[in-house]
Amino acid sequence: MFAYTGEALLVENAFWPWTAFTAVLLSTRLIFTVWKDAKYGVIPNVIILLAALFHYLS
């Protein structure tokens, strides 16, 4: 999902923030299921979420 989001961003697809939101949501859900091993995966999720929000709101 993140790869598709990156591809959509590169080809300037207007819907890339929605794919980013979906990817972050799914990734965060998976991270919480194995929190002890994957807790640092939240950091890139927050960065991607902020980038998508900034683009969506501007």
N, CA, C and O atoms as a CHARMM CRD file, in Angstrom:
* protein
*
  232
    1    1 MET  N      0.81900  -1.18400   0.00000 PROA 1      0.00000
    2    1 MET  CA     0.00000   0.00000   0.00000 PROA 1      0.00000
    3    1 MET  C      0.86900   1.25600   0.00000 PROA 1      0.00000
    4    1 MET  O      0.55800   2.23300  -0.68200 PROA 1      0.00000
    5    2 PHE  N      1.96100   1.22500   0.76900 PROA 2      0.00000
    6    2 PHE  CA     2.86400   2.37300   0.76000 PROA 2      0.00000
    7    2 PHE  C      3.54200   2.52700  -0.60300 PROA 2      0.00000
    8    2 PHE  O      3.76600   3.64900  -1.05900 PROA 2      0.00000
    9    3 ALA  N      3.86500   1.42600  -1.24300 PROA 3      0.00000
   10    3 ALA  CA     4.47300   1.49800  -2.57900 PROA 3      0.00000
   11    3 ALA  C      3.50300   2.12200  -3.57500 PROA 3      0.00000
   12    3 ALA  O      3.90500   2.94200  -4.40100 PROA 3      0.00000
   13    4 TYR  N      2.25000   1.74700  -3.50500 PROA 4      0.00000
   14    4 TYR  CA     1.24400   2.33700  -4.38500 PROA 4      0.00000
   15    4 TYR  C      1.08100   3.82500  -4.10000 PROA 4      0.00000
   16    4 TYR  O      0.90900   4.61900  -5.02500 PROA 4      0.00000
   17    5 THR  N      1.13300   4.20300  -2.84000 PROA 5      0.00000
   18    5 THR  CA     1.04300   5.61300  -2.46600 PROA 5      0.00000
   19    5 THR  C      2.21800   6.39500  -3.05100 PROA 5      0.00000
   20    5 THR  O      2.03600   7.49300  -3.57700 PROA 5      0.00000
   21    6 GLY  N      3.40900   5.83600  -2.95800 PROA 6      0.00000
   22    6 GLY  CA     4.58600   6.48800  -3.53400 PROA 6      0.00000
   23    6 GLY  C      4.47900   6.63100  -5.03700 PROA 6      0.00000
   24    6 GLY  O      4.83900   7.66500  -5.59800 PROA 6      0.00000
   25    7 GLU  N      3.98600   5.59300  -5.68600 PROA 7      0.00000
   26    7 GLU  CA     3.79900   5.65400  -7.13400 PROA 7      0.00000
   27    7 GLU  C      2.75500   6.70900  -7.50400 PROA 7      0.00000
   28    7 GLU  O      2.95100   7.46900  -8.45300 PROA 7      0.00000
   29    8 ALA  N      1.66400   6.75900  -6.76900 PROA 8      0.00000
   30    8 ALA  CA     0.61800   7.74900  -7.03000 PROA 8      0.00000
   31    8 ALA  C      1.15000   9.16000  -6.81400 PROA 8      0.00000
   32    8 ALA  O      0.76600  10.08200  -7.53200 PROA 8      0.00000
   33    9 LEU  N      2.01200   9.33300  -5.85000 PROA 9      0.00000
   34    9 LEU  CA     2.61000  10.64000  -5.59500 PROA 9      0.00000
   35    9 LEU  C      3.53300  11.04100  -6.74600 PROA 9      0.00000
   36    9 LEU  O      3.53200  12.19300  -7.17900 PROA 9      0.00000
   37   10 LEU  N      4.31600  10.08700  -7.23500 PROA 10     0.00000
   38   10 LEU  CA     5.25400  10.38400  -8.32000 PROA 10     0.00000
   39   10 LEU  C      4.55200  10.75400  -9.62300 PROA 10     0.00000
   40   10 LEU  O      5.04100  11.60300 -10.36900 PROA 10     0.00000
   41   11 VAL  N      3.42600  10.13600  -9.90000 PROA 11     0.00000
   42   11 VAL  CA     2.70200  10.45200 -11.13900 PROA 11     0.00000
   43   11 VAL  C      1.67200  11.55400 -10.91800 PROA 11     0.00000
   44   11 VAL  O      0.83200  11.82000 -11.77800 PROA 11     0.00000
   45   12 GLU  N      1.75300  12.19000  -9.74800 PROA 12     0.00000
   46   12 GLU  CA     0.89900  13.31800  -9.39200 PROA 12     0.00000
   47   12 GLU  C     -0.58800  12.98900  -9.43900 PROA 12     0.00000
   48   12 GLU  O     -1.39900  13.77900  -9.92200 PROA 12     0.00000
   49   13 ASN  N     -0.92800  11.82200  -8.93600 PROA 13     0.00000
   50   13 ASN  CA    -2.32500  11.42500  -8.80800 PROA 13     0.00000
   51   13 ASN  C     -2.93600  12.20200  -7.64200 PROA 13     0.00000
   52   13 ASN  O     -2.36200  12.24400  -6.55400 PROA 13     0.00000
   53   14 ALA  N     -4.07100  12.80300  -7.86200 PROA 14     0.00000
   54   14 ALA  CA    -4.69900  13.64300  -6.83800 PROA 14     0.00000
   55   14 ALA  C     -5.21200  12.84100  -5.64400 PROA 14     0.00000
   56   14 ALA  O     -5.48900  13.41900  -4.59300 PROA 14     0.00000
   57   15 PHE  N     -5.34200  11.53900  -5.78300 PROA 15     0.00000
   58   15 PHE  CA    -5.90100  10.72300  -4.70500 PROA 15     0.00000
   59   15 PHE  C     -4.84900  10.09100  -3.80700 PROA 15     0.00000
   60   15 PHE  O     -5.18300   9.24600  -2.97700 PROA 15     0.00000
   61   16 TRP  N     -3.58100  10.48000  -3.95300 PROA 16     0.00000
   62   16 TRP  CA    -2.55000   9.83700  -3.15400 PROA 16     0.00000
   63   16 TRP  C     -2.72300  10.04100  -1.65200 PROA 16     0.00000
   64   16 TRP  O     -2.34800   9.14200  -0.89900 PROA 16     0.00000
   65   17 PRO  N     -3.26700  11.16600  -1.15800 PROA 17     0.00000
   66   17 PRO  CA    -3.44700  11.25600   0.30000 PROA 17     0.00000
   67   17 PRO  C     -4.39800  10.18800   0.84300 PROA 17     0.00000
   68   17 PRO  O     -4.21000   9.70000   1.95700 PROA 17     0.00000
   69   18 TRP  N     -5.41300   9.82500   0.06600 PROA 18     0.00000
   70   18 TRP  CA    -6.35200   8.80500   0.53100 PROA 18     0.00000
   71   18 TRP  C     -5.68800   7.43800   0.61700 PROA 18     0.00000
   72   18 TRP  O     -5.97100   6.67000   1.53600 PROA 18     0.00000
   73   19 THR  N     -4.80900   7.12500  -0.32700 PROA 19     0.00000
   74   19 THR  CA    -4.08800   5.85100  -0.23400 PROA 19     0.00000
   75   19 THR  C     -3.10400   5.89600   0.92700 PROA 19     0.00000
   76   19 THR  O     -2.87100   4.88000   1.58200 PROA 19     0.00000
   77   20 ALA  N     -2.52600   7.06600   1.18800 PROA 20     0.00000
   78   20 ALA  CA    -1.62000   7.19900   2.33600 PROA 20     0.00000
   79   20 ALA  C     -2.37200   7.00600   3.64200 PROA 20     0.00000
   80   20 ALA  O     -1.88800   6.31700   4.54000 PROA 20     0.00000
   81   21 PHE  N     -3.55500   7.61000   3.75800 PROA 21     0.00000
   82   21 PHE  CA    -4.36100   7.43500   4.97400 PROA 21     0.00000
   83   21 PHE  C     -4.69300   5.96300   5.19800 PROA 21     0.00000
   84   21 PHE  O     -4.61200   5.46400   6.32000 PROA 21     0.00000
   85   22 THR  N     -5.06500   5.27600   4.12900 PROA 22     0.00000
   86   22 THR  CA    -5.40100   3.85800   4.22800 PROA 22     0.00000
   87   22 THR  C     -4.18600   3.03600   4.62700 PROA 22     0.00000
   88   22 THR  O     -4.28200   2.15200   5.47700 PROA 22     0.00000
   89   23 ALA  N     -3.05000   3.32400   4.01700 PROA 23     0.00000
   90   23 ALA  CA    -1.82500   2.58700   4.33000 PROA 23     0.00000
   91   23 ALA  C     -1.41200   2.79700   5.78400 PROA 23     0.00000
   92   23 ALA  O     -1.01700   1.84800   6.46200 PROA 23     0.00000
   93   24 VAL  N     -1.50100   4.03100   6.26100 PROA 24     0.00000
   94   24 VAL  CA    -1.14500   4.32300   7.65300 PROA 24     0.00000
   95   24 VAL  C     -2.10600   3.62600   8.60700 PROA 24     0.00000
   96   24 VAL  O     -1.68500   3.08000   9.62600 PROA 24     0.00000
   97   25 LEU  N     -3.37300   3.64300   8.28400 PROA 25     0.00000
   98   25 LEU  CA    -4.36100   2.98100   9.13400 PROA 25     0.00000
   99   25 LEU  C     -4.08100   1.48400   9.24700 PROA 25     0.00000
  100   25 LEU  O     -4.07100   0.93300  10.34700 PROA 25     0.00000
  101   26 LEU  N     -3.85600   0.83300   8.11400 PROA 26     0.00000
  102   26 LEU  CA    -3.57000  -0.60200   8.13300 PROA 26     0.00000
  103   26 LEU  C     -2.25100  -0.90300   8.82500 PROA 26     0.00000
  104   26 LEU  O     -2.15500  -1.85900   9.59500 PROA 26     0.00000
  105   27 SER  N     -1.24600  -0.10200   8.55900 PROA 27     0.00000
  106   27 SER  CA     0.05900  -0.31100   9.17900 PROA 27     0.00000
  107   27 SER  C     -0.00500  -0.14300  10.69100 PROA 27     0.00000
  108   27 SER  O      0.57300  -0.93500  11.43400 PROA 27     0.00000
  109   28 THR  N     -0.70100   0.87700  11.13600 PROA 28     0.00000
  110   28 THR  CA    -0.82200   1.11200  12.57700 PROA 28     0.00000
  111   28 THR  C     -1.57700  -0.01600  13.26000 PROA 28     0.00000
  112   28 THR  O     -1.23400  -0.42800  14.36800 PROA 28     0.00000
  113   29 ARG  N     -2.59100  -0.50400  12.59700 PROA 29     0.00000
  114   29 ARG  CA    -3.32800  -1.64400  13.16700 PROA 29     0.00000
  115   29 ARG  C     -2.41200  -2.86200  13.31700 PROA 29     0.00000
  116   29 ARG  O     -2.45700  -3.55300  14.33500 PROA 29     0.00000
  117   30 LEU  N     -1.59000  -3.12100  12.31400 PROA 30     0.00000
  118   30 LEU  CA    -0.65300  -4.24000  12.40800 PROA 30     0.00000
  119   30 LEU  C      0.40300  -3.99900  13.47800 PROA 30     0.00000
  120   30 LEU  O      0.78800  -4.92600  14.19000 PROA 30     0.00000
  121   31 ILE  N      0.86700  -2.77500  13.59400 PROA 31     0.00000
  122   31 ILE  CA     1.87200  -2.45200  14.61200 PROA 31     0.00000
  123   31 ILE  C      1.32300  -2.70800  16.00700 PROA 31     0.00000
  124   31 ILE  O      2.02700  -3.25000  16.85900 PROA 31     0.00000
  125   32 PHE  N      0.08000  -2.32500  16.24900 PROA 32     0.00000
  126   32 PHE  CA    -0.49400  -2.52700  17.57900 PROA 32     0.00000
  127   32 PHE  C     -0.68800  -3.99700  17.91700 PROA 32     0.00000
  128   32 PHE  O     -0.72200  -4.35800  19.09400 PROA 32     0.00000
  129   33 THR  N     -0.81700  -4.85400  16.90500 PROA 33     0.00000
  130   33 THR  CA    -0.95900  -6.28100  17.20100 PROA 33     0.00000
  131   33 THR  C      0.35100  -6.90500  17.67300 PROA 33     0.00000
  132   33 THR  O      0.34200  -7.89900  18.39900 PROA 33     0.00000
  133   34 VAL  N      1.47300  -6.32400  17.26300 PROA 34     0.00000
  134   34 VAL  CA     2.79000  -6.81600  17.69200 PROA 34     0.00000
  135   34 VAL  C      3.61600  -5.64800  18.22200 PROA 34     0.00000
  136   34 VAL  O      4.74000  -5.42000  17.77600 PROA 34     0.00000
  137   35 TRP  N      3.05500  -4.91800  19.16800 PROA 35     0.00000
  138   35 TRP  CA     3.62600  -3.68100  19.65200 PROA 35     0.00000
  139   35 TRP  C      5.06700  -3.81800  20.12400 PROA 35     0.00000
  140   35 TRP  O      5.89600  -2.95700  19.82700 PROA 35     0.00000
  141   36 LYS  N      5.37500  -4.86900  20.84400 PROA 36     0.00000
  142   36 LYS  CA     6.70900  -5.03400  21.41900 PROA 36     0.00000
  143   36 LYS  C      7.78800  -5.06200  20.34200 PROA 36     0.00000
  144   36 LYS  O      8.87500  -4.51900  20.53500 PROA 36     0.00000
  145   37 ASP  N      7.49400  -5.68700  19.22300 PROA 37     0.00000
  146   37 ASP  CA     8.49100  -5.81600  18.16200 PROA 37     0.00000
  147   37 ASP  C      8.45400  -4.68000  17.14100 PROA 37     0.00000
  148   37 ASP  O      9.45800  -4.43500  16.47300 PROA 37     0.00000
  149   38 ALA  N      7.35500  -4.00000  17.00600 PROA 38     0.00000
  150   38 ALA  CA     7.19600  -3.04900  15.90600 PROA 38     0.00000
  151   38 ALA  C      6.83000  -1.64000  16.33400 PROA 38     0.00000
  152   38 ALA  O      6.33100  -0.86100  15.52200 PROA 38     0.00000
  153   39 LYS  N      7.06700  -1.29800  17.58800 PROA 39     0.00000
  154   39 LYS  CA     6.60700   0.00600  18.07800 PROA 39     0.00000
  155   39 LYS  C      7.24200   1.18900  17.36400 PROA 39     0.00000
  156   39 LYS  O      6.63200   2.25600  17.28900 PROA 39     0.00000
  157   40 TYR  N      8.44100   1.02900  16.84200 PROA 40     0.00000
  158   40 TYR  CA     9.09100   2.14200  16.16200 PROA 40     0.00000
  159   40 TYR  C      8.56200   2.36300  14.74300 PROA 40     0.00000
  160   40 TYR  O      8.96300   3.32100  14.08100 PROA 40     0.00000
  161   41 GLY  N      7.68700   1.51000  14.27800 PROA 41     0.00000
  162   41 GLY  CA     7.03400   1.71200  12.99800 PROA 41     0.00000
  163   41 GLY  C      6.01800   2.83100  13.04200 PROA 41     0.00000
  164   41 GLY  O      5.55200   3.28400  11.99700 PROA 41     0.00000
  165   42 VAL  N      5.66500   3.28500  14.23400 PROA 42     0.00000
  166   42 VAL  CA     4.71500   4.38600  14.37300 PROA 42     0.00000
  167   42 VAL  C      5.34600   5.69700  13.88800 PROA 42     0.00000
  168   42 VAL  O      4.63900   6.56900  13.38200 PROA 42     0.00000
  169   43 ILE  N      6.64700   5.84300  14.03500 PROA 43     0.00000
  170   43 ILE  CA     7.33000   7.08600  13.65200 PROA 43     0.00000
  171   43 ILE  C      7.16800   7.37800  12.16000 PROA 43     0.00000
  172   43 ILE  O      6.73000   8.47500  11.81200 PROA 43     0.00000
  173   44 PRO  N      7.50500   6.43400  11.25300 PROA 44     0.00000
  174   44 PRO  CA     7.27100   6.73800   9.83200 PROA 44     0.00000
  175   44 PRO  C      5.79000   6.91300   9.50900 PROA 44     0.00000
  176   44 PRO  O      5.44100   7.69100   8.62100 PROA 44     0.00000
  177   45 ASN  N      4.92300   6.20400  10.21300 PROA 45     0.00000
  178   45 ASN  CA     3.48500   6.37400   9.98600 PROA 45     0.00000
  179   45 ASN  C      3.04300   7.79800  10.29700 PROA 45     0.00000
  180   45 ASN  O      2.24800   8.37500   9.55500 PROA 45     0.00000
  181   46 VAL  N      3.54200   8.36200  11.37200 PROA 46     0.00000
  182   46 VAL  CA     3.18700   9.73200  11.73700 PROA 46     0.00000
  183   46 VAL  C      3.71500  10.71100  10.68900 PROA 46     0.00000
  184   46 VAL  O      3.01600  11.65400  10.31900 PROA 46     0.00000
  185   47 ILE  N      4.92800  10.50000  10.21500 PROA 47     0.00000
  186   47 ILE  CA     5.50300  11.38300   9.19800 PROA 47     0.00000
  187   47 ILE  C      4.68700  11.32700   7.91200 PROA 47     0.00000
  188   47 ILE  O      4.39200  12.36400   7.31800 PROA 47     0.00000
  189   48 ILE  N      4.32400  10.13200   7.48100 PROA 48     0.00000
  190   48 ILE  CA     3.52600   9.98100   6.26500 PROA 48     0.00000
  191   48 ILE  C      2.14300  10.58000   6.45900 PROA 48     0.00000
  192   48 ILE  O      1.61100  11.22500   5.55500 PROA 48     0.00000
  193   49 LEU  N      1.56100  10.37100   7.62200 PROA 49     0.00000
  194   49 LEU  CA     0.24700  10.93700   7.90900 PROA 49     0.00000
  195   49 LEU  C      0.28000  12.46500   7.88800 PROA 49     0.00000
  196   49 LEU  O     -0.62400  13.09700   7.34200 PROA 49     0.00000
  197   50 LEU  N      1.30800  13.05600   8.47500 PROA 50     0.00000
  198   50 LEU  CA     1.41900  14.51700   8.47500 PROA 50     0.00000
  199   50 LEU  C      1.60300  15.05800   7.05600 PROA 50     0.00000
  200   50 LEU  O      1.02200  16.08600   6.70700 PROA 50     0.00000
  201   51 ALA  N      2.40000  14.38100   6.24500 PROA 51     0.00000
  202   51 ALA  CA     2.59300  14.81400   4.85500 PROA 51     0.00000
  203   51 ALA  C      1.28600  14.74200   4.08100 PROA 51     0.00000
  204   51 ALA  O      0.95700  15.65500   3.32300 PROA 51     0.00000
  205   52 ALA  N      0.54600  13.66600   4.26800 PROA 52     0.00000
  206   52 ALA  CA    -0.73300  13.51800   3.56800 PROA 52     0.00000
  207   52 ALA  C     -1.74300  14.55700   4.04900 PROA 52     0.00000
  208   52 ALA  O     -2.47300  15.13000   3.24000 PROA 52     0.00000
  209   53 LEU  N     -1.79100  14.80300   5.35600 PROA 53     0.00000
  210   53 LEU  CA    -2.70100  15.81800   5.88700 PROA 53     0.00000
  211   53 LEU  C     -2.34600  17.20800   5.38200 PROA 53     0.00000
  212   53 LEU  O     -3.22900  17.98300   5.01400 PROA 53     0.00000
  213   54 PHE  N     -1.04700  17.52700   5.36400 PROA 54     0.00000
  214   54 PHE  CA    -0.61600  18.82500   4.87900 PROA 54     0.00000
  215   54 PHE  C     -1.01400  19.02000   3.42500 PROA 54     0.00000
  216   54 PHE  O     -1.49700  20.08700   3.04800 PROA 54     0.00000
  217   55 HSD  N     -0.81300  17.98900   2.60600 PROA 55     0.00000
  218   55 HSD  CA    -1.17900  18.08800   1.19200 PROA 55     0.00000
  219   55 HSD  C     -2.69100  18.17400   1.02800 PROA 55     0.00000
  220   55 HSD  O     -3.18300  18.95500   0.21400 PROA 55     0.00000
  221   56 TYR  N     -3.41700  17.39100   1.78200 PROA 56     0.00000
  222   56 TYR  CA    -4.87500  17.35900   1.65900 PROA 56     0.00000
  223   56 TYR  C     -5.49500  18.69500   2.08700 PROA 56     0.00000
  224   56 TYR  O     -6.44500  19.16400   1.46000 PROA 56     0.00000
  225   57 LEU  N     -4.97200  19.29900   3.13300 PROA 57     0.00000
  226   57 LEU  CA    -5.54500  20.53500   3.64800 PROA 57     0.00000
  227   57 LEU  C     -5.08400  21.78600   2.90400 PROA 57     0.00000
  228   57 LEU  O     -5.67000  22.85600   3.06400 PROA 57     0.00000
  229   58 SER  N     -4.04300  21.65300   2.09700 PROA 58     0.00000
  230   58 SER  CA    -3.57000  22.84200   1.36200 PROA 58     0.00000
  231   58 SER  C     -4.16200  22.94400  -0.02000 PROA 58     0.00000
  232   58 SER  O     -3.86000  23.88500  -0.75400 PROA 58     0.00000
